[in-house]
Amino acid sequence: MNKIFPQGDGNAAAAGSKALPRRQGDMPQSFPGFLVAHCGDPTSWIYSDQKCDGINNCGDCSDELSPVTVCPPCGPGWWRCPSTVFKYCSCIPRSLCRDHVQHCSDWSDEYSCPGP
């Protein structure tokens, strides 16, 4: 989900590890505000560079979709569709198009997407 250094027991996880949702009080106070972003669930947070990256880092897509986040449209390597894959929210990588596997709930990745 998100990269977080847990506080409390002194056994900090390495950067890039999967983290559990955190209470707001668990967010390190030494972090400048521009480095963190809150998820739709106010008890969870991610690093700011994880917003609008196409990946469901918050677990509820709030880092990719409004009203919590306003992201630009899908980039050139992405296809906009209602994703069936938990990892993605409103865009999937074009490399997943036309691979004979449904990644969009409307099947547009198999029938409409021009592919990579």
Number of C-alpha atoms within 10 A of each C-alpha: 19 21 18 23 19 17 14 8 6 8 9 11 14 11 11 11 12 14 16 13 19 18 12 13 9 16 18 13 9 6 9 8 10 9 11 17 20 19 22 19 15 12 14 21 26 23 16 15 11 20 24 21 15 22 20 23 26 22 19 14 23 21 29 26 19 11 9 15 17 13 14 9 12 17 13 9 12 20 26 18 20 18 21 16 15 13 14 22 25 21 22 25 19 19 13 19 24 19 12 11 11 17 24 23 12 14 19 19 28 18 12 12 17 12 17 13
